[in-house]
Amino acid sequence: MQTLLILASLLATPVLASVPETVQTAAPLIPERPLLMKGEIARVDPYGGWRDDSRSSPELLTLLREQNRWTEQQLAGQRPLEKTLQAEWQARERGEPMPVEWLSEAGNQWRMGADGSLWQRGDEQAEPRQRLAPRQPADGYYELAAWSLHPNGRWLALAEDSRGDRDYRISLLDLASGETLATLPHRASDLLWSLDGKTLYTIANERNTLRPWQLWAWQDGKEVLVHQERDPAWLLSLYRTTDQRHLILQSNNHNGSEQYLLDDGKAALVKARQPGLEYYLDTQGERVLIKSNRDGELGLYQATSLAEVASQPWQLLWSGQDRSLEKWRLFRDHTVLQYRKDGDDWLDVLGADGKLTHSLPLTEGAGTAWIQGSQDPDSAKVLIRRQGMAEAPHQRWLNLATGQWQAADKPAEESLYQSERRWVVGEDGVKVPVSLVWRKDIGAPKALLLYGYGAYGTPMRPYYQPQVLSLLDRGFVYAIAHVRGGGLLGESWYKDGRGQQKQHSVDDFLAVANSLALDPAIDPARLFAMGGSAGGLLVAAALNQAPGRFAGAVLQVPFVDLLGTMNDPELPLTRQEYAEWGNPAAVANYAAMRRLSPYDNLHAAHYPPLYVTAGLHDSQVPYWEPLKWLARLRAHSTGPGPYLLRTELDGGHLAIPRTAQQRAAQEYAFLLTLAGVSH
């Protein structure tokens, strides 16, 4: 009985004190709310009780508003700098705009705006007319994730999110009458019309976890379940082949895939799943091509026919050895492959016979390039978009037959900025690539902002960012640490920084920070860090392991409760993320996660000032992770802070376009102010 009483007292809910409107010098308290956590090893989370899956608790909302209000009070002095930054960003060169893509359907061309408006024109010379008014509300979150127009040009299917949790609502509209034919809630964003146009395919999300797991067919006001993925670690998705002749239902996890043809309305298996085997097929006429890791690295293969993908051997057309295939496009007479080699972007063009005809470097050093847009498969050219950290975006057409650019690059104007790629020797001797950019005419020791991500094999590309230039103009160097766990150097680089090897990502990040701190051009007392989502875990872990290395940090929707989240399979993404982070039910995995988890490794230390963001409806990193982490850090830190938290109460994982620039200005002004820059 005494034990039960003690546990009851631990789990009791403390009363949240209200915060007056006057300016406070101390952060409003985030009281402890101990909660016994799920998992193989029982433990009490001192702030776990702030989790509210409904996101509607009055006490929670009051607390989050108070934290937001205090953050605004603390940053009041930087308002003029924020406004100056926003004005600069509006005036900055943005480079060549992305080409506007129009869909040709039902004898017309169509385009959807990000605000949910639909536009129609007869041809490229015709004036567009609006067929559907904007659906984005004046306030709150809105995302148009996908749209699909029926071949008759009258029915329009939309996938929309009004909360930010990526649990979409599918609306089927009759454009002629304005009638809503169907509303399908709790869906993924995938939309496909059947080949005969009678059926709309959508994928339902599993409740609570939001895992895309059921394929449904809507026809004449009724829905039928077509296929269900029962493995909780696998996800469903849809796409149409390049030649528009086949519909593909795909199921995959981090390590494998399995595909089905939907051509006759049923899910016909193409090739049964095998542990560790990925395959992704596409067709153009009689050519059946497959991107697969059959021989280790992702390469390109050709099958004799769709019917024989499972039964006959594939012909290797392009090997992925020592290079990382990123995109590929099928054309009538060519196949185009975009890949990375030693961190640089390349393009290979194969003829219709599968033989290499052209190989072109697209970038060198701190730049990036890629195939832009969906491309017309009947075309004889491909559009390539390029940019760099000090190079505004631009694009050129490549003639696939000759391998020649249709227009030469404009002569590069003398730039105020310099960018380069360096290699830093890490703790275990591994060379870590770093992309840097700075302003050439500023000679005094510069402050440094180091950005990192390092997860899911995602290469953090050295993009052109107008916002970053404002930092450079004020004496900063901006750097991206391409740590293990990311994908800049290929599959092995990714695998060496995930699961039980995740500490390598943190080692690399700190090695880069320490190396750059020794550069005479950089002020070692003004090193700052930034990371978002999984990059927030990277930065938070680095702060635990070297709290004195950085003078401040910004963590955007950071994934910081590694153990708590991965111990709860009912949360979105958990079961699908075991391959990335590890399943804590395994002893070795648990031990590695316990050593790394930012929330569980906070300790008495002089943590630097921090600005942390969260989204109330974020389904990828739930709001309570940054909330709990910051509360616990405040309790442990011997430093003065400030330790600021801002939660978007009407948003999720992604920035709200309406306020994105304002929030970015607040983050950059926070770092500039810490660096001693006030204007």
C-alpha positions in Angstrom: 0.0 0.0 0.0 2.8 2.4 0.9 4.5 1.8 -2.5 1.2 2.6 -4.3 0.8 5.8 -2.3 4.4 6.9 -3.2 3.8 6.2 -6.9 0.4 8.0 -6.7 2.2 11.1 -5.3 4.8 10.9 -8.0 2.2 10.9 -10.7 0.1 13.6 -9.1 -0.6 16.6 -11.3 0.9 19.8 -9.8 -1.1 23.0 -10.2 0.3 25.3 -12.9 0.8 28.8 -11.6 -0.5 31.6 -13.9 2.0 34.2 -15.3 1.1 37.9 -15.1 1.3 40.0 -18.2 4.2 42.0 -16.8 7.8 41.2 -18.0 9.4 38.4 -16.0 13.1 38.0 -15.4 12.8 34.3 -14.8 11.3 31.8 -17.2 7.8 30.7 -16.2 8.1 27.3 -14.4 7.4 24.1 -16.3 6.5 22.0 -13.2 7.5 18.4 -13.0 4.8 15.8 -13.9 6.4 12.4 -13.3 5.1 9.6 -15.4 6.0 5.9 -15.4 7.3 5.2 -18.9 6.6 2.3 -21.2 9.4 -0.1 -22.1 11.4 -3.1 -21.2 13.1 -1.2 -18.4 10.8 0.7 -16.1 11.7 4.3 -15.4 10.0 7.5 -14.3 10.0 10.5 -16.6 10.0 13.6 -14.5 8.1 15.6 -17.2 6.3 12.8 -19.0 2.9 13.9 -17.7 2.9 16.9 -20.0 2.0 14.6 -22.9 -1.5 15.1 -24.1 -2.4 13.2 -27.2 -5.6 15.3 -27.7 -3.5 18.6 -27.7 -6.5 20.3 -26.0 -5.7 20.3 -22.2 -6.4 23.9 -20.9 -3.4 23.6 -18.5 -1.1 22.5 -21.3 -2.2 25.3 -23.7 -1.9 27.8 -20.9 1.7 26.6 -20.2 2.7 26.8 -23.9 1.2 30.3 -24.3 3.1 31.4 -21.2 6.3 30.1 -22.6 5.7 31.8 -25.9 4.9 35.0 -24.2 8.1 34.9 -22.1 10.1 34.1 -25.2 8.7 37.2 -26.9 9.5 39.3 -23.9 13.1 38.1 -23.8 13.6 38.8 -27.5 11.9 42.2 -27.5 15.2 44.0 -27.8 16.0 42.3 -31.1 12.8 43.4 -32.9 14.5 46.1 -35.0 17.1 43.6 -36.1 14.4 41.1 -37.0 12.7 43.7 -39.2 16.0 44.6 -40.8 16.7 41.0 -41.7 13.2 40.5 -43.2 13.6 43.6 -45.3 17.0 42.3 -46.5 15.6 38.9 -47.4 12.8 40.5 -49.4 15.4 42.4 -51.5 17.9 39.6 -51.9 18.5 38.0 -55.3 16.7 34.7 -55.4 18.0 33.5 -58.7 16.2 32.0 -61.6 12.7 31.0 -60.6 11.6 27.4 -60.8 9.7 26.7 -64.0 6.0 26.5 -63.5 4.7 23.0 -64.4 1.3 22.6 -66.1 -0.6 19.3 -66.3 -2.1 18.4 -69.7 -5.4 16.7 -69.3 -8.8 16.7 -71.0 -7.5 19.0 -73.8 -6.4 21.7 -71.5 -3.5 22.6 -69.2 -3.9 22.8 -65.4 -2.0 24.1 -62.4 -2.7 24.1 -58.7 -1.5 26.9 -56.4 -0.1 26.3 -52.9 -3.2 28.1 -51.6 -5.5 25.5 -53.1 -6.5 27.5 -56.2 -6.9 25.8 -59.5 -6.0 27.4 -62.8 -6.8 26.3 -66.4 -5.6 27.4 -69.8 -6.0 26.1 -73.4 -2.3 26.3 -74.3 0.9 28.1 -73.4 -0.3 31.3 -75.2 -3.7 31.4 -73.5 -4.5 33.5 -70.4 -5.1 31.2 -67.4 -8.5 31.4 -65.7 -9.3 30.4 -62.2 -11.4 27.3 -61.8 -11.3 27.0 -58.1 -10.9 29.7 -55.5 -8.1 29.5 -52.9 -9.0 27.1 -50.1 -6.3 28.3 -47.6 -7.9 30.0 -44.6 -6.9 33.5 -43.5 -5.5 32.1 -40.3 -4.2 28.7 -39.2 -2.3 26.0 -40.9 -2.9 24.8 -44.4 -1.0 22.4 -46.7 -2.1 21.2 -50.1 0.0 18.0 -50.3 -1.3 16.5 -53.6 -3.9 16.8 -56.3 -5.2 14.6 -59.0 -7.5 15.6 -61.9 -9.8 13.1 -63.5 -9.2 12.5 -67.2 -12.6 14.1 -67.9 -11.3 17.4 -66.4 -14.4 17.7 -64.2 -13.5 15.9 -61.0 -10.6 17.0 -58.8 -9.2 15.2 -55.8 -7.2 17.1 -53.2 -5.2 16.0 -50.2 -5.2 18.7 -47.6 -3.9 19.1 -44.0 -5.4 21.8 -41.8 -3.5 20.9 -38.6 0.1 20.1 -39.5 0.0 16.5 -38.4 0.1 15.1 -41.9 -3.1 13.2 -41.4 -4.7 14.4 -44.6 -8.3 14.8 -45.7 -9.1 13.8 -49.3 -11.8 15.9 -50.9 -13.3 14.9 -54.3 -14.9 17.9 -56.0 -17.1 18.3 -59.0 -15.6 21.4 -60.7 -18.7 22.0 -62.9 -21.3 22.0 -60.1 -19.1 22.9 -57.2 -20.4 19.8 -55.3 -18.2 17.8 -52.9 -18.6 14.2 -54.0 -16.7 12.6 -51.2 -14.7 13.5 -48.1 -12.2 10.8 -47.0 -10.5 11.5 -43.7 -7.3 10.1 -42.1 -5.4 9.5 -45.4 -1.9 9.7 -46.7 -1.4 12.2 -49.5 -1.2 9.6 -52.3 -3.9 10.0 -55.0 -4.3 8.0 -58.2 -7.1 7.5 -60.7 -7.4 4.1 -62.2 -6.5 3.5 -65.9 -10.1 3.5 -66.9 -10.9 6.6 -64.8 -13.7 4.9 -62.8 -11.8 4.5 -59.5 -9.9 6.9 -57.2 -7.2 5.1 -55.1 -6.2 6.5 -51.8 -4.2 5.2 -48.8 -5.7 5.3 -45.3 -3.5 6.1 -42.3 -3.5 3.8 -39.3 -5.1 5.5 -36.3 -2.7 6.9 -33.7 0.5 5.9 -35.6 -0.6 7.6 -38.9 1.1 4.7 -40.8 -0.1 4.5 -44.4 -1.4 1.0 -44.3 -4.6 0.4 -46.3 -5.3 0.9 -50.0 -8.9 1.9 -50.7 -10.8 2.2 -54.0 -13.6 4.8 -54.2 -16.1 4.4 -57.0 -19.6 5.8 -57.4 -19.8 6.9 -53.8 -18.6 3.7 -52.3 -15.2 2.6 -50.9 -13.7 -0.9 -51.0 -10.6 -2.1 -49.2 -8.1 -3.4 -51.8 -5.0 -4.2 -49.8 -3.6 -4.0 -46.3 0.0 -3.9 -45.1 0.1 -5.9 -41.9 3.7 -5.5 -40.9 3.8 -2.5 -38.6 7.3 -1.5 -39.9 6.2 -1.2 -43.5 4.4 1.7 -45.3 2.3 1.9 -48.5 2.6 4.4 -51.3 1.4 4.9 -54.9 2.8 6.1 -58.2 2.2 5.8 -61.9 4.8 4.6 -64.3 6.5 7.1 -66.7 4.5 5.9 -69.7 1.2 6.2 -67.7 0.4 2.6 -68.5 0.7 1.1 -65.1 -0.3 1.9 -61.5 2.2 0.7 -58.8 1.3 0.1 -55.1 4.5 0.0 -53.1 5.2 -1.3 -49.6 8.6 -0.5 -48.0 10.6 0.0 -44.9 14.1 1.3 -44.5 15.7 -1.9 -45.7 13.4 -3.4 -48.3 10.4 -3.0 -50.7 7.7 -4.9 -52.4 5.5 -3.8 -55.3 2.1 -4.6 -56.8 0.4 -3.8 -60.1 -3.1 -2.2 -59.8 -3.8 -2.3 -63.5 -6.9 -4.5 -63.2 -8.2 -3.1 -59.9 -6.5 -5.8 -57.8 -3.1 -5.8 -56.1 -1.0 -8.2 -58.2 2.3 -9.0 -56.6 5.3 -8.2 -58.8 8.1 -9.7 -56.7 7.8 -10.9 -53.1 9.8 -9.1 -50.4 13.2 -10.4 -49.3 15.1 -9.1 -46.3 17.3 -6.2 -47.3 16.2 -6.1 -51.0 14.9 -2.9 -52.4 13.4 -2.7 -55.9 11.5 0.1 -57.6 10.3 -0.4 -61.2 9.3 2.0 -64.0 8.3 1.4 -67.6 8.6 3.4 -70.8 7.0 1.5 -73.8 8.5 -2.0 -73.8 11.3 -1.1 -71.5 11.0 -2.3 -67.9 13.7 -0.8 -65.7 14.3 -1.4 -62.0 16.3 0.5 -59.5 17.6 -2.0 -56.9 20.3 -2.8 -54.4 20.4 -6.4 -55.6 24.2 -6.3 -55.8 24.8 -4.2 -52.7 24.6 -0.6 -53.9 21.6 0.9 -55.7 22.0 0.3 -59.4 19.8 0.2 -62.5 18.6 -3.1 -64.1 16.4 -4.1 -67.0 13.9 -6.9 -67.0 12.5 -8.7 -70.0 8.9 -7.9 -69.1 6.7 -7.0 -66.1 5.5 -10.5 -66.0 9.0 -11.9 -65.6 10.4 -9.4 -63.0 10.1 -12.1 -60.3 11.1 -15.2 -62.4 13.8 -14.1 -64.8 17.3 -12.6 -64.0 17.7 -8.8 -64.5 20.3 -7.3 -66.8 22.6 -4.8 -65.1 22.7 -1.5 -67.0 24.4 0.8 -64.5 26.3 -0.2 -61.3 26.0 1.8 -58.1 29.5 0.8 -56.9 31.3 3.8 -55.5 28.5 6.2 -56.3 25.0 6.9 -55.0 22.0 6.9 -57.4 19.5 9.6 -56.4 17.2 10.3 -59.3 16.5 8.6 -62.7 14.2 9.5 -65.5 13.0 7.4 -68.5 12.7 9.0 -71.9 11.6 7.5 -75.2 15.2 7.1 -76.4 17.2 7.6 -73.2 17.6 6.9 -69.5 19.0 9.7 -67.4 20.6 9.0 -64.0 21.6 11.6 -61.4 24.0 10.5 -58.8 26.7 11.5 -56.3 30.3 10.5 -56.4 32.7 11.7 -53.6 30.1 14.2 -52.6 29.7 15.8 -56.0 26.7 15.6 -58.4 27.0 13.8 -61.7 24.7 12.9 -64.6 24.9 9.8 -66.8 22.8 9.4 -70.0 22.1 5.9 -71.4 20.8 5.2 -74.9 17.7 3.1 -75.6 20.0 0.1 -75.7 21.1 0.8 -72.1 24.7 1.7 -73.0 26.4 4.8 -71.6 26.5 7.7 -74.1 27.3 10.7 -71.9 28.7 11.3 -68.4 28.8 14.9 -67.1 29.9 16.5 -63.8 27.2 18.8 -62.5 29.0 20.3 -59.5 32.3 20.5 -57.7 32.8 21.4 -54.1 30.2 23.4 -52.2 27.5 23.3 -54.9 24.5 21.1 -55.8 22.5 20.2 -58.9 19.6 17.9 -59.8 17.0 16.9 -62.4 14.3 19.5 -62.1 10.6 18.6 -62.6 8.8 15.6 -63.9 10.0 15.9 -67.5 8.2 15.0 -70.7 9.2 11.4 -71.6 8.9 12.1 -75.3 11.4 15.0 -75.1 15.0 14.8 -76.2 16.2 17.1 -73.4 16.3 17.2 -69.6 16.2 20.3 -67.3 19.0 20.5 -64.7 18.9 23.0 -61.9 22.0 24.1 -60.1 23.0 26.3 -57.2 25.7 26.8 -54.6 26.1 28.4 -51.2 27.2 31.6 -52.9 25.6 30.8 -56.3 22.0 31.8 -56.9 19.8 29.0 -58.5 19.7 28.7 -62.3 18.8 26.0 -64.8 19.9 24.7 -68.2 18.6 22.2 -70.7 20.8 19.3 -71.7 20.4 17.8 -75.2 20.3 14.1 -74.5 21.4 13.0 -78.0 24.5 15.2 -78.1 25.3 15.7 -74.4 25.6 19.4 -75.0 24.1 22.2 -72.9 21.5 24.1 -75.0 22.7 27.4 -73.4 26.0 28.2 -71.9 26.2 29.3 -68.3 26.2 33.0 -67.8 29.7 34.3 -67.0 30.0 34.3 -63.2 30.0 37.8 -61.8 32.5 38.7 -59.1 30.9 37.6 -55.9 31.3 39.1 -52.4 31.2 35.5 -51.0 33.5 32.5 -51.1 32.5 28.9 -50.6 34.5 25.7 -50.5 34.4 22.1 -49.3 36.9 21.0 -46.6 37.7 17.7 -45.1 38.1 17.4 -41.4 39.8 14.3 -39.8 37.4 12.9 -37.2 38.0 11.2 -33.9 38.5 7.8 -35.5 40.5 9.0 -38.5 37.5 9.3 -40.8 37.5 12.4 -43.1 34.3 14.4 -42.7 33.3 16.8 -45.5 32.3 20.3 -44.5 30.7 22.9 -46.8 31.5 26.5 -45.9 30.7 30.0 -47.1 31.8 33.4 -45.9 32.1 37.0 -47.1 35.5 37.7 -48.6 36.1 41.3 -47.6 35.5 40.8 -43.9 38.9 40.1 -42.3 38.3 40.1 -38.6 37.9 36.7 -36.8 34.4 35.6 -37.8 31.6 34.0 -35.8 30.6 30.5 -37.0 27.1 28.9 -37.4 27.5 25.1 -37.8 24.5 23.3 -39.2 24.0 19.5 -39.0 21.5 16.8 -39.7 23.0 13.4 -40.2 20.1 10.9 -40.4 18.1 8.7 -42.9 20.9 8.9 -45.5 19.7 12.4 -46.4 22.5 14.6 -47.8 22.2 18.1 -46.5 22.9 19.9 -49.8 24.8 23.1 -49.9 21.9 25.2 -51.1 21.8 28.9 -51.8 20.1 30.6 -48.9 19.4 34.3 -49.0 18.9 34.4 -45.3 22.4 33.0 -44.6 23.9 35.9 -46.6 22.7 38.3 -44.0 24.8 36.4 -41.4 27.8 36.5 -43.7 27.4 40.3 -44.2 27.6 40.6 -40.4 30.8 38.6 -40.0 29.7 35.0 -39.8 30.9 31.9 -41.5 28.2 29.4 -42.3 29.1 25.7 -42.4 27.3 22.4 -42.9 28.9 19.4 -41.3 28.1 16.4 -43.5 28.4 13.9 -40.7 27.9 10.1 -40.9 24.3 9.1 -40.8 23.7 11.5 -43.7 24.0 10.5 -47.3 26.6 12.8 -48.9 29.1 10.0 -49.3 26.8 7.1 -50.0 25.2 4.2 -48.4 28.1 3.1 -46.2 28.4 6.7 -44.9 24.8 6.5 -43.9 25.0 3.1 -42.3 28.0 4.1 -40.3 25.9 6.7 -38.5 22.7 5.0 -37.7 21.4 2.7 -35.0 24.2 1.6 -32.6 26.7 3.6 -34.7 24.8 6.9 -34.1 27.5 8.3 -31.8 29.6 8.6 -35.0 27.4 11.5 -36.1 28.0 13.4 -32.9 31.7 12.6 -33.0 31.9 14.0 -36.5 29.9 17.2 -35.6 32.1 18.0 -32.7 35.3 17.2 -34.7 34.2 19.7 -37.3 33.4 22.3 -34.6 36.8 21.8 -32.9 38.7 21.9 -36.2 37.0 25.1 -37.3 37.6 26.7 -33.9 41.3 26.4 -34.6 41.0 28.3 -37.9 42.6 31.7 -37.4 39.8 33.3 -39.4 37.2 32.1 -36.9 36.5 33.4 -33.4 36.4 30.2 -31.2 34.4 32.0 -28.6 31.6 32.6 -31.1 30.7 29.2 -32.4 27.0 28.5 -32.7 25.0 25.4 -33.7 21.7 24.7 -35.5 19.8 21.6 -36.3 16.2 20.6 -36.9 14.2 17.4 -36.3 16.8 14.5 -36.3 19.4 17.3 -36.6 18.1 18.6 -33.3 19.0 15.3 -31.8 22.5 15.7 -33.2 23.0 19.2 -31.8 21.4 18.3 -28.4 23.6 15.3 -28.0 26.7 17.4 -28.9 25.6 20.0 -26.2 25.5 17.2 -23.6 28.9 15.9 -24.6 30.6 19.2 -25.0 28.4 21.9 -23.4 31.2 24.5 -23.5 31.9 24.1 -27.2 29.1 26.4 -28.5 28.1 29.9 -27.5 24.5 29.3 -28.4 22.2 27.1 -30.5 18.9 26.9 -32.3 17.0 23.6 -32.2 14.0 23.4 -34.6 11.4 20.8 -33.6 14.2 18.7 -32.2 13.9 14.9 -31.8 15.4 14.8 -28.3 13.6 12.0 -26.4 15.1 9.1 -28.2 14.3 6.4 -25.6 10.9 7.7 -24.7 9.7 7.7 -28.3 11.3 4.5 -29.5 9.9 2.7 -26.4 6.3 3.6 -27.5 5.2 1.7 -30.6 1.8 3.5 -30.6 3.5 6.8 -31.6 3.7 7.8 -35.3 6.8 6.4 -37.0 8.2 4.5 -34.0 7.9 1.0 -35.5 9.0 2.2 -38.9 12.1 3.8 -37.3 13.6 0.8 -35.6 16.0 0.4 -38.6 17.1 4.0 -38.2 17.5 4.3 -34.4 17.3 0.7 -33.1 14.6 -1.2 -31.2 15.2 -0.6 -27.5 13.8 -4.1 -26.7 17.2 -5.4 -27.8 19.7 -5.0 -25.0 22.6 -3.6 -27.2 20.3 -1.1 -28.9 18.9 0.1 -25.6 22.4 0.6 -24.2 23.5 2.6 -27.2 20.3 4.7 -27.2 20.7 5.3 -23.4 24.2 6.6 -23.9 23.1 9.0 -26.6 19.5 10.1 -25.9 19.6 13.9 -25.3 16.8 14.0 -22.8 18.2 11.2 -20.7 21.8 12.6 -20.6 21.2 16.1 -19.4 23.4 16.8 -16.5 24.7 19.7 -14.4 26.7 21.8 -16.8 27.0 25.3 -18.2 24.7 24.9 -21.2 24.8 27.9 -23.6 21.8 30.0 -24.5 19.2 28.2 -26.6 16.2 28.9 -28.8 14.0 25.8 -29.2 10.9 25.5 -31.4 8.0 23.0 -31.4 4.7 22.4 -33.2 1.6 21.5 -31.2 0.2 19.2 -33.9 3.6 17.8 -35.0 3.2 14.0 -35.6 6.9 13.4 -36.4 8.4 15.1 -33.3 5.6 15.5 -30.8 5.5 18.9 -29.0 6.3 17.3 -25.6 9.8 16.3 -26.6 11.2 19.8 -26.9 9.0 20.9 -24.0 10.3 18.2 -21.7 13.9 18.6 -22.8 14.0 22.3 -22.3 12.3 22.0 -18.8 14.9 19.4 -17.7 17.8 21.4 -19.2 16.7 24.5 -17.2 16.7 22.4 -14.1 20.2 21.1 -14.7 22.0 24.0 -16.3 24.5 26.1 -14.3 24.4 28.7 -17.0 22.3 31.9 -17.1 20.5 31.1 -20.4 18.2 32.2 -21.7 16.6 28.9 -22.6 13.7 29.9 -24.8 10.8 27.8 -26.2 8.4 28.7 -28.9 5.5 26.4 -29.8 3.4 26.9 -32.9 -0.1 26.3 -31.6 -1.6 26.0 -35.0 1.2 24.1 -36.8 3.2 20.9 -37.0 6.6 19.8 -38.2 6.9 22.1 -41.1 7.0 25.9 -41.0 3.8 27.8 -41.7 4.4 29.7 -44.9 2.5 32.7 -43.6 4.9 33.1 -40.6 8.0 31.2 -41.8 10.1 34.3 -42.6 9.2 36.0 -39.3 10.2 32.9 -37.3 13.5 32.6 -39.2 14.3 36.2 -38.6 13.7 35.6 -34.8 16.1 32.6 -34.9 18.8 34.4 -36.8 18.5 37.6 -34.7 18.9 35.5 -31.6 22.2 34.1 -32.8 23.4 37.5 -34.1 22.6 39.1 -30.8 24.5 36.4 -28.9 27.4 37.1 -31.2 27.4 40.8 -30.3 25.7 42.1 -33.5 22.8 44.4 -32.9 22.0 45.7 -36.4 
